C-alpha cells in the first residue's frame, strides 16, 4: 500500500522486459502498509523505483487517500490502484482513514485495530489478481499491519515487512523488547544494557518510548507491539529505508532478530532514485511559483546557507508554550527561517499549508534543519546534505538521533535559551560548519548509493532477482 496518507499497496510485475533492459519474467510483488503520511511518501518513492524497473505496482488504498496517490503516480503507467473501504469504527471520527486525521495519537491503537477489518476486502483483491493470471510474488507490508502475515500464508505469497526507521534504531527496538525483566532500569537516567546488542552510544530509560521497556498487557499499545513483532520476525525479508554506507555496520545485528535467515535490504534513499526526467523538470518549473521558493531565491542572492528550516512532521503536536518558545527563539536568533505557524516580524516565512520539504532542503539558501527527528525527515536532510538540529518528539525518534553523528546537534529541553544557543551554533559556529561538511559528505554517499552500480541500486536488483527465483521455484 502506498499513498501520501498510507494505505494498502502491492507490487506486481508482468512477464515482460524490465525498464533496465535486462531480465524477462520478473516476479510479481505486492505491498501493504498502515495509513499515515510519514510511511506513505517513501513507499510511493520506492514504488516508482520498482515501476521504472518494469514492475507493475498495484496500490490498494481507501477512498480518501486515493486522490493523492493518483496525483503522485499518474505519469507512471506501471502503477495502478485498487480501492477498498476503510471500516467504520464508532471510536474513530467519520472519514478518518489516515493517522494524520486522528484527533490524538492516543487513538493509534484503535486505528490499527480497525485496519484488521480490511483483511477480507484486501484478500478479495488478491483473489482477483490470481484469477486474472497475475499472482503477486511478494507483499511488502507495513509492520503495523500484522494481519497481512496470515494473508501471505493463506495465498503462499512472500511477505516483506517495511518499517519507518533505519536498521540501527530497529535493532535497538528489537533488543529492548527482549530485555530480561531483571536488567530493566528503574530510574529515568539509568543506562540500559542489552544482552543481545552492543549499543554504539549511551542509552537511558528516559530515551525509550513507553511500552518497549515496561510491558503492561493493559496498555493499549502493548498488544500491538507483541502482534507486530511476531509478524515482523516471521517475514521473508525487510525493506529498509536507508543505505549501506550509513548503516551497513548495523544490518547484521538487525537481521539476527529474524527467523528463516531473513535479509534486510537497504534500498534508500528512496526519493533519490531517478524518476521520469520530464516529471522532474515539470516539478522544478512548478516549484518556482511557490512563495517560499521565491523567498529562498531572494535570500540566496545575499548569502547561501543562512536560512534555518523548521518542521515537526504531521503527527508531532506542540504545546502552546513550546510554540511560543520557538517563536521567541526565531525572533532573537536573528536568522531567516521557514516554519509553519505565523510570521515573526520580517525575519521569516511561516507556511500554514504543507510545503514540499525536499525542495526546501535542497535549496542553497538553507543552512540547517530543526526537526522532530522523524526518520524520513532525518534521511531526507542527510541525503540532501543539510545538517540537523534534532528535537525528538515522537515514539522511537530518540533512538534515531545517534545517526546525527557529526552532522547535527540534539535538543532535549525546550527552554528558549537552549534552543537559541543550538540554532546559533548550527548556523554560525565552528561545530555548525563541521556539521555542514559532514552532512554534505553523507549526501554524496546517499546519492552514490542509488546511482547505477551503487549499493542500493545493486540491492534493489538483487531483491527483484531473488523474488523472481522464488516465483520460478529456484533456490
N, C-alpha and C positions, 0 to 999 in steps of 0.2 A: 504494500500500500504506500502510496506516495501522494503528497499534496502539501501545499503550504500549511494546511491545517491537519495534517495527518489523516490517514485513512487506511484502507487496506489496499495493498498493491501487489501485483505479481509481475514476474518476468516470464516471457516465453519466447522461443525462437523457432522460426521455420527452418526446415532443412534446406537452407539456401546459403550462398556465399556470404560471409561476413563483410562488413564495410572495410575490414583490414585487408581484404583481398585474399584471405587465407582459407581456413577450413570451411568445407561444406558440412552440413549436418550438425551444426552446433545444437546442443540440447536446449530444452525449454526450462525456464525458471519462473518462479513467482515470488512475490514479496507482499508482506502484510505488516503494518506497524500501527502503534497507538496513535490516536488522533491528536496531534499537537503541533504547534508551529515549529518548534526547535528541531523536532525529529524529521519533519516533512521536507524542509528545504534541502538538506544534504541527500535525502533519499531521492528527491527529484533530480539532483545533480548526478548521482551515480546511475540513475535510470537512463539519463541521456547518454552517459558513457557506454552503458550496455547497448543502448539502441544504436549508437554510432557503429558499434562492432557487429551489427546485424541481428541483435536480439530483439524479439518483439515483446515489448513490455506491456503487460495488461495491468492497469491500475484499478483496483477495486476501492471505491470510495463511497461516501454518503452524499446526499443532495446538496447540503450547504457547503461542502468542501470542493465540489466538482468545478465551479467556475474558475477558481484559481488554477486548478490543475490544467484546465483547458488553455488558459492564458499562457501558462508556462511551457506547455508541451505541444501546442498546435503545429509547430514547424517540424516536429519530429514524427515522421509518418510511421515509424516502428513502435510508437507508443499509443496505446488505445486505453479506453476506460470502460469499466462496468460499475454501475451504481446500485448499491443496496441500501436499504433503510437503516437508520440508526434506531435502536429500540427505544421506545418511550418508557421512561422510568420516572415515577412520581417524585422521587427525591431530587431529580435534576430539572433545571429550568427547561421549558419547552423550547425546542430548537437547538439545544446545547449538544453539539456534535464535535466539539473540539475543546481541549483543556484550556485554551485561551478564553473560552466563553464561560468557564466556571466562576461563580461568584467568589469562591475561595478554594485554594489548593487543598483545604481540609476535606473537600469533596472528591479528591482524586480517587480514593479507594472505591467510592460509589460509581464513579465514571468507569474505572477499569472493570468493575464487576458487570456493569451494563454492557460492555463490549462482548462479554461471553455470549450474549443473546444474538450476536451477529454470526455465530458459528454455523448455524443451519443455512441461512441465505448465502454465506460465503462458500459453503460446500456445494451448494447448487451451482454456483459459478464453476467450480472445479468439475462437476459432473458434465456441464455443458461443454467445457473445453475438451474433456476427454472424448465426449460423444462426437465432437467436431473433428476429431483426429489430431488435436494439438495438446496432448497431455503435458503439463509443466514438468520440467526436470527438477525444479527447485522452488521452494518458497523461502523468501527472505523475510523473516518476521521480526517485528519489534519485540524486544524481550518482555515487555509488559503483557503481550498477548500470549500467555502461556497455553491457552486452549488450542492454539494452532499446531502444537506438537501432536495432539490426538488426531487432528485432521490429516497431518502428514503421514502418520502411521496408518490411518484408515485407507488412504489413497496411495500409499507407498511412494510418497514424494519426499525428496531430500529437504530437510529444514536447515536453513542458515539463519542464525539469530543476529540482529542488528542492535547495537547499543548507541546511546547518545554520549558516550565517554571514550577516552583513549584507553590503550592497553594497560598502562600503569595504574590508573585510577580504578579500572575494573578488577585488576588483580588484587589491589588493596581491599576493595569492597568484598570480593570473594573470600579473602583470608580473614576478614573481620567477622563474617558470618559463621566461620568455623572455629573461632576462638573458644577454647575451653572456658567454662564459667570462672574457674579459679584464677585465670590470668587476666580477667577483665578489670580495668582500673575503676576505682571508686570515686576519686576526686577528678574534677574537671581538667586540672593541669597535669594529671598523672600521665606519664608516657605510656604508649602502647607498644607491646612487642608481640609478634605473631610467630608461632612455631612453624608456620608453613611458608613464610615470606620474609625476607630481609628488606625493610623499608630503606630507601636511599635518603631519608630525611627523618627528622623527629616528628612524630605524630602523637597528639594528645587527645584525651577523651573529648575535649571541647571542640575538636576539629571534626568529629564524627557525627553524621546525621542520626537523629533519633530512630531507633528501631534496628540499627545494624548491630549495636553492642548490647542493648538492653531489650532482649526479646521478651515481648509480652503478648500472649495469644489474644488478649482483649484489645490490643492496639490494632485499629482497623487496617493499618498498612502492613502489619506483621504477616498476615496470611498471604498477602500479595508477594511479599519478599520470598516466602517459602515456595510458593507456586511458581513464580518466575524463575527462581534459581533452579528448581528441579527440571523445568522445561529447558532452561538455558544450557545446563551441563550435559543434557542428553541430545543436544543438537549435533548435526553433522559437521558444522563449521561456524565460524564467527566472522561477520563483516565488521572491520574496524575502520572508523573514520580517522585515520592517522597515517603516517608514513614511516618507513623503517629507519630512515636517518634520524628521526625524532625519538622513536620508541622501540627500535629494534632490540635493544638490550632487555626489554621487559616482556616481549612477546612470549618467550619460552615459559616464564613464570606464570603468565596469564593462561597459556594453553594447558598447563599442568592441572588446572582445576576441572578440565573437561574429560568426559568419558570417550571411549571408542576412537582415541587418537585424533580427536577433532582439531582442526587447524584454524588459526586466526589469520585472516587475510587483511593486511594493511594496504588499503587501496586509495588512501587520501593523498592530497586534499581534494575532495570530490569536485568542488566548483572550478578547480584549475584545469580539468580535462577540456581540451579544445572542443568547443561547441561549433555549430554551423557558423561559418565565417560571416555570412550575411546577417545572421541573428545578432552576433556580437557587435557588428558595425551599426546595425539599426538601434541597438540598445545605447551605444555611445552617443548617437545623434539625439536620442530621446533624453538622455541624462543632461545634455547641455541646457535643456529648457527648465530644469528644476532650480528653484530658488536657492537651495543650499549649495548646488554646484556653482551657480553664478557667484555666490558669496565666497566660496573657496577659491574660485579663479581670481577674484579681486584680491584676496588675502595673499595668494601665491605670488601675485605680481609685486608685492612688497618684500616678502621673505618666505622661504619654504619651511615646512615642519614646525610651524608656530601655533597651529590650531590643535586644541585637545578635543577629542570626540568622546561624548558620554552616552552610553546606552546600557540599560539594565534588563534587557530582554522583555519578553511578553508575559512572564509569569512571576517576576520578582516585583512585589508590591511594596513600595517605600512608604514609610510613615510621613506625616506632615512635617514632623520635626527633622527627619532626615532630608526631606526635600528642601526645607529652609536652610539647613546647614550647607547643603551642596550649593544652593543659590548664593549664599553668603560667601562661600569659598570662591566661586567663579567671579564674584564681584571684586574681591580683594586680591585674587591671584594675578589679575591684570593680563590674562592670556585670552585671546579669541577662542571661542568654543562653538561646538554644535551639540545641542542637547534637546531632549523632548520635554518641554514644560512651558516656560514663558521667557520673554525677553528680559535680560538684565542690562539696563542702560543700552549702550551701543556696542558692547563688547562681544556679544554672541547672538547666535540664531538658535531659537528653540522651535522644534518641529512637533506639532501635535499629532501628525499622521505618521504612519510607517514610512520610513525612508529606506533607500537601497543602501544597506550598510557597506556592501563591498565597494560601491562606487565612492563612498565617503572615505573609507580606509585607504583605498588605492590612490586618492588624490594627493599630489605632492605637498599640499598645504598642511596636511595632517601630520602632527608630530608625536601624538600619544593617544591612548585609548583607555579611558576609565570604564571598566567593565564589571558586570556582576559575576564574571568568571564562568559563565556557561561554556561548555566545551566547544560548541560550534563557533561562538564569538572569539574565543581564545585562538582556535585553529585558523580562523579567517585572518585574524590580526597577525599571527605568526607567519602565515603563508604569504601575506602581502608585505611583511617586513616592518610592521608598526609595533613599537614597544607597548607593553601593557602596564596599567596601574590596576591591580586586581583587588576587587572588593567582593569576596564570596558571599552569596546571599541565599542560594537555593540548594537543598538536598546535598548531593555529594560534590558540590562545586569546590569545597575546601580541599578535597582530595586531588583536584586538578591543578591547584596552584603551584605545586613543586615544579611543574613544567616551565614556569616562568624563567627559572634559572637566572641568567644574567640579562634576560630580555624584558625585565619588568620588575615592579615592586608590588607589595601587598599591603592592604589596609585591613585592620581587624576592628577598629573603632570608628565611630562616626563624628568625633569631635572636629569642628571646623579647622582648628589649628593643625591637627594631624593631617587632614586631607589637603589643606593648603600647602603644608611643607612637602608632602609627597608630590603634589602637582608641580610645584616649583622645581623639585629635584629632578623629576622626569623631563620637564620641558626646558630646564635651564642648566642644570648641574652636570658635573662630570659623570656621575652614575647614569644620568639620563642619556648622555652621549654614548656611553658604553653599551647601555641597553639598546639604543637605536642601532648601533653597529652589529650587535649580536642578533637582533631581530632581522636585520637585512641579510645576514648570513643564513639564518633559518629560512627566510623567504626564498632565497636562491635554491636551497636544498629542497624545499617543498615543490617549487616549480620543476626542478630537475626530476623529481620522483615520478611525475605524471607525463613527462615527455617520452618520446619513443625510446625504448630501451631503459627507462628509469625503473626504480624499484617497484613503484605502484603500478606502472604500466605493465611490467612483466608479471606481477602478481595477478592482475586482472585477467590477462591472457591465460595464465596458469589455472585460475579458477574456472574460467569458461571451458578450458580443455578437460579438466577433471570432471566437471559436470557432464560434459559430452561423453566421456568414457563411462561414467556411471550409467548414463542412459543406454549405451550400447552394450552394457554388461561387462566391460573391461575392468580390470582391477587398477 
